[in-house]
Amino acid sequence: MIYEDKWIKIELLERKPKTEVYEVRSKYSDCPIGLVHWYPSWRHYTFEPLTDYKIELSDRCLFALGSFVMQLNSEHTFKLQYEKHG
């Protein structure tokens, strides 16, 4: 488990050479909501909702998910800066 709060849980799904893919699930129903993954065109981690389900997210879920994605982007930027400058 990478992240869990009252409404969602986020688990590492795949570790790639430079990035990771995370699965976001509802804690209420345990159904998948979407993926957090690296989006090369934007050079950021993004959330991609699954289109097979009707997804409704409250402000609390959106805040938790947004905070997680912001943290990933900050950590990734820091890692790149460290690798570049040692």
C-alpha positions in Angstrom: 0.0 0.0 0.0 1.4 3.4 -1.0 -1.4 5.7 0.2 -4.7 5.2 2.0 -7.2 7.5 3.5 -10.9 7.2 4.4 -12.1 7.1 0.8 -9.4 5.9 -1.6 -6.3 3.7 -1.6 -3.5 3.9 -4.0 -1.2 0.9 -4.7 1.9 0.5 -6.9 0.9 -1.4 -10.0 4.2 -1.3 -12.0 7.7 0.0 -11.6 9.2 1.2 -14.8 12.9 2.3 -15.3 12.3 5.9 -14.5 8.6 6.1 -13.4 5.9 4.1 -11.7 2.2 3.3 -12.4 -0.3 3.4 -9.5 -3.8 2.0 -9.3 -6.4 4.1 -7.5 -9.3 2.2 -5.9 -12.4 3.1 -3.9 -12.2 1.9 -0.3 -16.0 1.7 -0.2 -16.4 -0.8 -3.0 -12.8 -1.8 -3.7 -13.4 -1.1 -7.4 -10.7 0.5 -9.5 -11.2 4.2 -10.2 -8.2 4.9 -12.4 -4.4 5.1 -12.8 -1.8 7.6 -11.8 1.0 7.4 -14.3 3.7 9.5 -16.1 2.3 11.4 -19.0 5.3 12.1 -21.3 3.7 15.0 -23.3 3.2 17.0 -20.1 6.2 15.6 -18.3 4.1 15.1 -15.2 2.3 12.4 -13.4 -1.4 12.5 -14.2 -4.6 10.7 -13.1 -6.4 8.8 -15.8 -9.9 7.7 -14.8 -11.2 4.3 -16.0 -13.9 4.8 -18.5 -15.7 1.4 -17.9 -17.3 2.8 -14.7 -19.3 5.8 -13.7 -16.9 7.7 -11.4 -18.0 10.3 -9.0 -15.4 11.9 -6.7 -16.1 14.2 -3.8 -13.9 17.2 -2.9 -12.2 15.0 -0.3 -11.3 12.3 -2.8 -10.1 14.9 -5.3 -8.0 16.6 -2.7 -6.4 13.3 -1.6 -5.8 12.3 -5.2 -4.4 15.7 -6.2 -2.1 15.8 -3.2 -0.7 12.4 -4.1 -0.1 13.4 -7.7 1.5 16.7 -6.6 3.8 14.8 -4.2 4.8 12.4 -7.0 5.6 15.3 -9.3 7.7 17.0 -6.7 9.6 13.9 -5.8 10.3 13.2 -9.5 11.5 16.7 -10.1 13.8 16.5 -7.1 15.2 13.2 -8.2 15.9 14.6 -11.7 17.7 17.6 -10.2 19.7 15.4 -7.9 20.8 13.1 -10.8 21.7 16.1 -12.9 23.7 18.0 -10.3 24.8 15.2 -8.0 
